């Protein structure tokens, strides 16, 4: 079963990504502030037809179409969710600015389905995933795997003599035990910050493990 819809849609104005609330007749009954800003930005960029699309059908607002997506051979999350009342959400590719959007179905107080369409930038999401994959979460430096993979590329791109340096914080375990993990984490962040300030952006700086740091420059 789908979840109950929030009684106050204005709560979505606090979210930073666009959300549209849509009923099963394709009517957009609410746009949060981020959604309005996205389409108002389109107008500012010269898409004058966007103004006419506001407060109308979802396929008008999202795509600029004059009929539902499924009628022109594209995936329609509204149709898919309406056909399967047990399905709570579906993710489909959005053709607006090359983004993806996820649509979730909810029931309101009148047992009517509403659809919450949230947009997010795939390019930005991919960048964030890469950051998570190759960065140490605590210090923001490269992690061990990315440190190892970047060294051959660094060597091939430079004709100068290279230097590998390994640093180790002694007694980090003692610091964590006596002063607490937050103190140890604070020390690691401080050292990471000092290394970034001291070395060039083109140098390879990483937290390899625990209190160990690696530098290649």
C-alpha positions as CSV (number, residue, x, y, z in Angstrom):
1,X,0.0,0.0,0.0
2,X,1.1,3.5,-0.7
3,X,1.9,5.9,2.2
4,X,-0.4,8.6,3.3
5,X,0.3,12.0,1.6
6,X,1.5,14.8,3.9
7,X,-1.3,17.1,4.8
8,X,0.7,20.3,4.3
9,X,2.6,20.4,1.0
10,X,4.4,23.6,2.0
11,X,6.8,21.3,3.9
12,X,8.3,20.5,0.6
13,X,9.4,24.2,0.2
14,X,12.2,23.4,2.7
15,X,13.7,20.9,0.2
16,X,16.4,22.1,-2.2
17,X,15.3,19.9,-5.2
18,X,12.1,20.4,-7.3
19,X,9.0,18.5,-6.3
20,X,5.7,18.5,-8.1
21,X,2.5,17.0,-6.6
22,X,0.4,15.5,-9.4
23,X,-3.0,13.7,-9.4
24,X,-4.0,10.8,-11.6
25,X,-5.5,13.2,-14.2
26,X,-2.0,14.6,-14.8
27,X,-2.9,17.9,-13.0
28,X,-0.1,19.6,-11.1
29,X,-1.6,20.8,-7.9
30,X,1.5,21.9,-6.1
31,X,5.1,23.0,-7.0
32,X,7.6,23.7,-4.3
33,X,9.8,26.7,-4.3
34,X,12.7,24.8,-6.0
35,X,10.4,23.7,-8.8
36,X,9.1,27.2,-9.4
37,X,12.6,28.5,-9.4
38,X,13.7,25.9,-12.0
39,X,11.0,26.9,-14.4
40,X,11.3,30.6,-13.7
41,X,15.0,30.3,-14.5
42,X,14.0,28.7,-17.9
43,X,11.8,31.8,-18.6
44,X,14.8,34.1,-17.7
45,X,16.9,32.1,-20.2
46,X,14.4,32.8,-23.0
47,X,11.9,29.9,-22.9
48,X,8.8,32.1,-22.8
49,X,6.5,29.2,-23.3
50,X,7.4,27.9,-19.8
51,X,5.2,30.5,-18.2
52,X,2.2,29.1,-20.0
53,X,3.0,25.6,-18.7
54,X,2.8,26.5,-15.0
55,X,-0.2,25.3,-13.0
56,X,-1.3,23.0,-15.9
57,X,-0.7,19.3,-16.8
58,X,2.5,17.6,-15.7
59,X,3.5,16.8,-19.3
60,X,3.2,20.5,-20.1
61,X,5.3,21.6,-17.2
62,X,7.9,18.9,-17.3
63,X,8.3,18.3,-21.1
64,X,6.3,21.0,-22.9
65,X,4.1,18.3,-24.5
66,X,0.5,18.8,-25.5
67,X,-0.5,15.2,-24.4
68,X,0.6,12.5,-21.9
69,X,4.0,11.0,-22.4
70,X,2.7,7.5,-23.0
71,X,0.7,8.7,-26.0
72,X,3.8,9.6,-27.8
73,X,5.7,6.4,-27.0
74,X,7.6,7.5,-23.9
75,X,7.6,6.0,-20.4
76,X,4.9,7.6,-18.2
77,X,5.3,7.1,-14.5
78,X,1.8,8.3,-13.8
79,X,0.3,5.6,-16.0
80,X,2.6,2.9,-14.5
81,X,1.8,3.8,-10.9
82,X,-1.9,4.1,-11.6
83,X,-1.9,0.6,-13.1
84,X,-0.2,-1.0,-10.1
85,X,-1.6,0.3,-6.8
86,X,0.9,-1.7,-4.8
87,X,3.9,0.0,-6.4
88,X,5.1,3.0,-4.3
89,X,7.6,4.6,-6.7
90,X,9.2,4.3,-10.0
91,X,12.3,6.0,-11.5
92,X,12.3,7.1,-15.2
93,X,14.5,9.2,-17.4
94,X,13.5,12.8,-17.6
95,X,14.1,14.7,-20.9
96,X,14.3,18.1,-19.2
97,X,17.9,19.2,-18.9
98,X,19.1,15.6,-19.1
99,X,18.0,14.9,-15.5
100,X,16.4,11.8,-14.0
101,X,13.3,12.1,-11.8
102,X,11.7,9.8,-9.3
103,X,7.9,9.7,-8.9
104,X,6.4,8.4,-5.7
105,X,2.7,7.6,-5.3
106,X,0.8,8.5,-2.1
107,X,-2.9,8.4,-1.0
108,X,-4.5,11.6,0.2
109,X,-7.3,11.9,2.7
110,X,-9.9,11.2,0.0
111,X,-8.1,8.0,-1.0
112,X,-6.8,9.6,-4.2
113,X,-3.4,9.0,-5.6
114,X,-1.0,11.9,-5.7
115,X,2.4,11.8,-7.4
116,X,5.5,13.5,-6.0
117,X,8.0,14.1,-8.8
118,X,11.5,15.0,-7.6
119,X,14.3,16.0,-10.0
120,X,18.0,15.7,-9.4
121,X,21.0,16.4,-11.6
122,X,22.5,13.2,-12.9
123,X,25.8,14.9,-13.7
124,X,26.1,16.3,-10.2
125,X,25.0,13.0,-8.7
126,X,27.7,11.2,-10.6
127,X,30.3,13.7,-9.4
128,X,29.2,13.2,-5.8
129,X,29.4,9.4,-6.2
130,X,32.9,9.7,-7.6
131,X,33.8,11.9,-4.6
132,X,32.5,9.3,-2.2
133,X,34.2,6.5,-4.0
134,X,37.7,8.1,-4.2
135,X,37.8,10.4,-1.2
136,X,38.4,9.8,2.5
137,X,35.2,11.0,4.2
138,X,36.9,12.4,7.3
139,X,39.7,14.4,5.8
140,X,38.5,15.0,2.3
141,X,41.8,13.7,1.0
142,X,42.2,10.9,-1.5
143,X,41.7,7.4,-0.1
144,X,44.1,4.4,-0.4
145,X,42.7,3.0,-3.6
146,X,42.7,6.3,-5.5
147,X,46.2,7.1,-4.2
148,X,47.5,3.9,-5.7
149,X,45.7,4.4,-9.0
150,X,46.8,8.0,-9.5
151,X,50.5,7.5,-9.1
152,X,51.2,5.8,-12.5
153,X,49.3,8.6,-14.2
154,X,51.3,11.2,-12.3
155,X,54.6,9.6,-13.3
156,X,53.6,9.5,-16.9
157,X,52.6,13.2,-16.9
158,X,55.8,14.5,-15.4
159,X,59.5,14.5,-16.5
160,X,60.7,15.6,-13.1
161,X,62.0,13.4,-10.3
162,X,59.2,12.2,-8.1
163,X,59.1,11.7,-4.3
164,X,57.0,9.3,-2.3
165,X,56.5,10.2,1.4
166,X,54.6,8.2,4.0
167,X,53.5,9.8,7.3
168,X,52.2,8.0,10.4
169,X,50.7,9.5,13.5
170,X,52.1,7.7,16.5
171,X,49.9,6.8,19.4
172,X,46.7,7.7,17.6
173,X,45.0,4.8,19.4
174,X,46.1,6.2,22.7
175,X,44.7,9.6,21.8
176,X,41.4,8.0,20.9
177,X,41.2,6.0,24.1
178,X,42.2,8.8,26.5
179,X,40.7,11.8,24.9
180,X,37.9,10.3,22.8
181,X,37.4,9.5,19.1
182,X,36.4,13.1,18.4
183,X,39.8,14.3,19.4
184,X,41.5,11.8,17.2
185,X,39.3,12.7,14.3
186,X,40.0,16.4,14.9
187,X,43.7,15.7,14.8
188,X,43.4,13.8,11.5
189,X,41.3,16.6,10.0
190,X,43.9,19.2,11.1
191,X,46.7,17.2,9.6
192,X,44.8,16.7,6.4
193,X,44.1,20.5,6.2
194,X,47.8,21.3,6.8
195,X,48.9,18.9,4.0
196,X,46.4,20.4,1.6
197,X,47.7,23.9,2.4
198,X,51.4,22.9,2.2
199,X,51.4,20.9,-1.0
200,X,50.2,21.9,-4.5
201,X,46.8,20.9,-5.9
202,X,48.6,18.7,-8.5
203,X,50.3,16.7,-5.8
204,X,48.8,13.4,-4.7
205,X,47.8,13.5,-1.0
206,X,45.9,10.7,0.6
207,X,44.9,9.3,3.9
208,X,45.8,5.6,3.4
209,X,44.5,4.1,6.7
210,X,44.0,5.1,10.3
211,X,46.7,7.6,11.0
212,X,48.7,7.0,7.9
213,X,49.1,9.5,5.1
214,X,50.7,9.2,1.7
215,X,52.1,11.9,-0.5
216,X,53.5,11.7,-4.0
217,X,54.9,14.8,-5.6
